[in-house]
């Protein structure tokens, strides 16, 4: 069975003793693979990704910073304002890539990453729980399943 867990619970499991929210440029968290398409970057790798990506239309470094990557090179962006809005940056769009808003914040992104880790573990055991994962995504943020950039199988 899949479940939505509190961001603080997930953070305590991944980074014991680290309070959540801790996602700001220069944070002290290590690079951590939470799920296949959810790899949180340490602050140095995040800076390299933010300034090294060829996506001029995305305003990286000004409006957004890359705080995580997928296993295929896509980027997870966090707004540089206090709202901590999360967006997705599709690497296959190249220099024309634009942030795709997901309607979630950093804490909800961590919950989504944890949910995908649970789904991956269930699939490794031969369980098909994608419909439940989609329902939980909607519970996390209405419309999220429609904006989620990957297909759940």
Secondary structure, 3 states (H helix, E strand, C coil): CCCCCCHHHHHHHHCCCCCCCCCCCCCCCCCEEEECCEEECCHHHHHHHHHHCCCHHHCECCCEEEEEECCCCCEEEEECCCCCEEEEECHHHHHHCCCEEEEEEHHHHHHHHHHHHHHHHHHHCCCCCHHHHHHHHHHHCCCHHHHCCCCCC
